[in-house]
Amino acid sequence: MAGVFDRLVGQDAVESDLLVAAVAARGGAGVSSSAMTHSWLFTGPPGSGRSEAALCFAAALQCTDPDNPGCGTCHACTTTMAGTHGDVRRVVPEGLSITTKEMRSIVQVAARRPSTGRWQVVVVEDADRLTEGAGNVLLKVVEEPPARTVFLLCAPSVDPEDISVTLRSRCRHVHLSTPSADAIARVLRERDGLPAAQASWAAAVSGGHVARARRLATDEDARSRRKRALALVAATARPGVAYTAADELVKSADDEAKQLTVGRDEQERDALATALGAGGTGKGAASATRGSVGVLKDLEKRQKSRATRTGRDALDRALIDVAGLYRDALAVRFGAATADSKSGVTLTHPDMADQIRELAGDVRPEGLLRSIEAVLDCREALETNVKPRFAVAAMVATLIAARSA
């Protein structure tokens, strides 16, 4: 039966468990009440759909269809999925972290009784970005949740670096796996109407990331950014070219961030200016404008933080592509895969067979391993707020040395 859970790709077991919990939440016959709890933790690799699963579950909890929780057609389902349901709040970090102040504000609202729905539902996306203080605020309310409130947390894993051990222990864990390339290709064909060849290519090179597969299949800029990222590997054979390619990689991530945020930034500035009386001629308009300096600075600070995070995320995707190419070369070098992807381990970049074969022949296994470690070190450096240009330059220096080792 069609419904919101149709959005999930290759997660049949997760869908089944969440449907049972949704039935239990409304006291359905034949289902143990223990199937439902007030705190959930959704984990899975990027692109697996952990945030989507949490939102689908929120819709199923609010759904008004008595026979099909998460029907996808009732007002509760459609508003939840659109982000406009009055009793469903999504906490999406716009900066590099979720602050204590932000979490306290959300917790205060979550403590209220539902106004229109069955539950107050709080979906915390990227819960791994909670600061220690914010995590403690959330932990306190999770330990003693209001009667009609449900918390749905999303994080990459249950590793203590992603979610605190104590907070994880208070939640029911739902793990999503990486969907197969065939499952992603089917979605692109059947839901997006893409040609079979285009859908298969995008699914194969997406790394199991549904949204990225869709972008690669439909966005020429996304394909160009991937191509530039992978070109960095070949450029390490010529140091001068490599450092130029590194600078271009960082600039590309910054450009992508600007492209994604500029429209929203302008809308926010216009809306704030209107709220503060910009253009007004009535009594008090001038004094209202003079007193708005602090508010405008606060908005600019939030927008700058959001742009920084968006740029870091874009650069991180490029680094994952680079690491995948070295991983493919290592698999070919050890005979675990062939460059034509006809046997052994599935390649991350099956469309780069010639470059993978060349890299496997030019660089010793220990050099390939060292290169993968250099990319991972760069990603960690970015997480600790090292300037992207410096972090990527340091990575390139190691990649050049590893090639000649």
Buried (B, 14 or more C-beta within 10 A) or exposed (E): EEBBBBBBBBBEEBBEBBBBBBBBBBEBEEBEEEBBBBBBBBBBBBBBBBBBBBBBBBBBBBBEBEEBBBBBEBEBBBBBBEEEBEBBBBBEBBBBBBBBEBBBEBBEEBEEEBEEBBBBBBBBBBBBBBBEBBBBBBBEBBEEBBEBBBBBBBBBBBEEEBBBEEBBBBBBEBBBBBBBBEBBBBBBBEEBEBEEEBBBBBBBBBBBBBEBBBBBBBEEEBBEBBEBBBBBBBBBBEBEBBBBBBBBBBBBBBBBBEEBBEEEBEEBBEEBBEEBBBEEEEEEBEEBBEEBEEEBEEBEEBBEBBBBBBBBBBBBBBBBBBBBBBBBBBBBBEEEBBBEBEEEBEBBBBBBBEBBBBBBEBBBEEBBBBBBBBBBBBBEBBEEEBEBBEBBBBBBBBBBBBBEE
